[in-house]
């Protein structure tokens, strides 16, 4: 998840007008509806010379940022109506990855991994970040029930070099790619390839923390595990990130 941060300053007399413009025009006409946009925070601070506004736009990925701001995404997007109310403002913006969230309940580490790549798991992460822990647990429970109901199994924590060799071997034996993750951090922080052959499907994922994994029908995964000497588990890939009781 990406935070896009920008600052602008108004005179005291223009502060309320800017808030109204931001709420009624900038948000609904400028950014809401952009694919990958999540939410916005508008922060206000009184200063001796006026009012300082800090705007934080939350996006799912850098690609989502680019869909809003274009390829020159580090330049601030400032509508003319906003410029008229600003005494001065930053011409560029800052982008930050979410690394840590601290609440009064617990410290949560947000790994740069595939936990938030699939729609359901991404929703779990976003809900957790907004302190809806109970709902996040419910959704994760549903994902695990799906895993068991479909009779799936996983080979987890495959060393990167062995994972790459295994992936190439599967493709050379007739497995066809149906999806390849191509985000800005592809195969740097996270990678995913989905394969299909004779009606069977495999989900192959990799990240910097747990390295490689392959998920699929239990019988097929056991065959792959025996062939390559890898341990098979009936736990879904991200079970290690489940909240502790």
Secondary structure, DSSP 8 states (H G I E B T S, - for coil): -EEEEEEEEE-GGGHHHHHHHIIIIIIIIIITT-TTEEEEEEEEEE-SSSEEEEEEEEESSHHHHHHHH-SSTTB----HHHHHHEEEE-SB-EEEE--EEE-SS-EEE--SSGGGTSHHHHHHHHHHHTT-HHHHHHHHHHHHHHHHHTTEEEEEEE-HHHHHHHHHHHHHTT-EEEEE--STTBTTTEEEEEEEETTEEEEEEEETTTEEEEEEEHHHHHHHHHHHT---BSS-GGGGGS---
